[in-house]
C-alpha cells in the first residue's frame, strides 16, 4: 500500500491547526478580547510553516529531477564516446580497404588480368609488395 505523502502532510497540518485553535480557545475561554488576534496570528504562523515545508518539498523534487537529468546526460555522453570510437575504427578500416583496393587496381591496370598461372602469381607478388610499403 503506497502512502500519499501530500495527503498525509495536509492531514498533519490540519491536525496541528485544530489542536492549536483548541488550545488558544481553551486558554482564553473567559477572555474574549484578544482571541481574534491570537487566532489570526496562529493561522498566519501555520500558513508560513506550510509554505516553508512545501518549498522544501519542491526543492527536493527539483534536486532529484536535476540529478536524473545529470545522470542521463552523462550516460548520453558515454554512448556518444562509444559511437565516436566505433566510427573511428570503421573509418580506419575503410581507409585500409580503400588503399588495398587502390593498390590492386593499379597493379591490375599495369599488368592486365592474366590468364596464365605465371602472370597471376606475378600480380599477387606485386600486390603483396605494394601493400607492405
C-alpha positions as CSV (number, residue, x, y, z in Angstrom):
1,X,0.0,0.0,0.0
2,X,1.5,3.3,-1.1
3,X,1.3,6.2,1.2
4,X,0.3,9.5,-0.4
5,X,2.8,12.0,1.2
6,X,0.9,15.1,0.2
7,X,-2.3,13.9,1.7
8,X,-0.5,12.8,4.9
9,X,1.1,16.3,5.1
10,X,-2.1,18.1,4.7
11,X,-3.8,15.9,7.3
12,X,-1.0,16.6,9.8
13,X,-1.2,20.4,9.2
14,X,-4.9,20.3,9.7
15,X,-4.5,18.4,12.9
16,X,-1.9,20.9,14.1
17,X,-4.1,23.8,13.3
18,X,-7.1,22.3,15.1
19,X,-5.1,21.4,18.2
20,X,-3.6,25.0,18.2
21,X,-7.0,26.5,17.9
22,X,-8.4,24.4,20.7
23,X,-5.5,25.4,22.9
24,X,-6.0,29.1,22.2
25,X,-9.7,29.0,22.7
26,X,-9.5,27.0,25.9
27,X,-6.8,29.3,27.4
28,X,-8.9,32.3,26.6
29,X,-12.3,30.8,27.3
30,X,-13.5,33.6,29.6
31,X,-11.5,36.4,28.0
32,X,-12.8,37.3,24.5
33,X,-10.8,40.5,24.0
34,X,-7.5,39.0,22.4
35,X,-8.8,35.8,21.0
36,X,-9.3,37.1,17.4
37,X,-5.7,38.5,17.3
38,X,-4.3,35.2,18.6
39,X,-6.3,33.1,16.2
40,X,-5.2,35.3,13.3
41,X,-1.5,35.2,14.4
42,X,-1.7,31.4,14.9
43,X,-3.3,30.9,11.4
44,X,-0.6,33.1,9.8
45,X,2.2,31.2,11.5
46,X,0.7,27.8,10.4
47,X,0.4,29.2,6.8
48,X,4.1,30.3,6.9
49,X,5.1,26.8,8.2
50,X,3.1,25.1,5.4
51,X,4.7,27.3,2.8
52,X,8.2,26.6,4.2
53,X,7.6,22.9,4.1
54,X,6.1,23.0,0.6
55,X,9.2,25.0,-0.5
56,X,11.5,22.3,0.9
57,X,9.5,19.5,-0.7
58,X,9.6,21.4,-4.1
59,X,13.3,21.9,-3.7
60,X,13.9,18.2,-3.0
61,X,11.8,17.3,-6.1
62,X,13.8,19.7,-8.3
63,X,17.0,18.3,-6.9
64,X,16.0,14.8,-7.8
65,X,14.9,15.8,-11.3
66,X,18.2,17.6,-11.8
67,X,20.2,14.6,-10.6
68,X,18.2,12.4,-13.0
69,X,19.0,14.8,-15.9
70,X,22.7,14.9,-15.0
71,X,22.8,11.1,-14.9
72,X,21.0,11.0,-18.3
73,X,23.4,13.5,-19.8
74,X,26.4,11.5,-18.5
75,X,25.0,8.3,-20.0
76,X,24.4,10.0,-23.3
77,X,28.0,11.4,-23.4
78,X,29.4,7.9,-22.7
79,X,27.3,6.5,-25.5
80,X,28.4,9.2,-27.9
81,X,32.1,8.5,-27.0
82,X,31.5,4.8,-27.8
83,X,29.9,5.7,-31.1
84,X,32.7,8.0,-31.9
85,X,35.3,5.3,-31.1
86,X,33.5,2.8,-33.3
87,X,33.1,5.3,-36.1
88,X,36.9,6.0,-36.0
89,X,37.5,2.2,-36.2
90,X,35.2,1.9,-39.1
91,X,36.8,4.9,-40.9
92,X,40.3,3.4,-40.4
93,X,39.1,0.0,-41.8
94,X,37.5,1.7,-44.8
95,X,40.7,3.7,-45.4
96,X,42.8,0.5,-45.3
97,X,40.3,-1.3,-47.6
98,X,40.4,1.6,-50.0
99,X,44.2,1.6,-50.0
100,X,44.3,-2.1,-50.7
101,X,41.7,-1.8,-53.5
102,X,43.6,1.1,-55.0
103,X,46.9,-0.9,-55.0
104,X,45.2,-4.0,-56.5
105,X,43.5,-1.8,-59.2
106,X,46.9,-0.1,-60.0
107,X,48.7,-3.4,-60.3
108,X,46.0,-5.0,-62.4
109,X,45.9,-2.0,-64.7
110,X,49.7,-2.2,-65.1
111,X,49.8,-5.9,-66.0
112,X,46.3,-6.7,-67.0
113,X,44.3,-9.7,-65.8
114,X,46.4,-12.7,-66.7
115,X,45.2,-16.0,-68.0
116,X,48.3,-17.9,-67.1
117,X,49.4,-19.1,-63.7
118,X,52.7,-17.3,-64.0
119,X,51.0,-13.9,-64.6
120,X,48.6,-14.3,-61.7
121,X,51.5,-15.2,-59.3
122,X,53.4,-12.2,-60.6
123,X,50.3,-10.0,-59.9
124,X,49.9,-11.4,-56.5
125,X,53.6,-10.7,-55.6
126,X,53.3,-7.1,-56.9
127,X,50.2,-6.5,-54.8
128,X,51.8,-8.0,-51.7
129,X,54.9,-5.9,-52.3
130,X,52.9,-2.7,-52.7
131,X,50.7,-3.4,-49.6
132,X,53.8,-3.8,-47.5
133,X,55.1,-0.4,-48.4
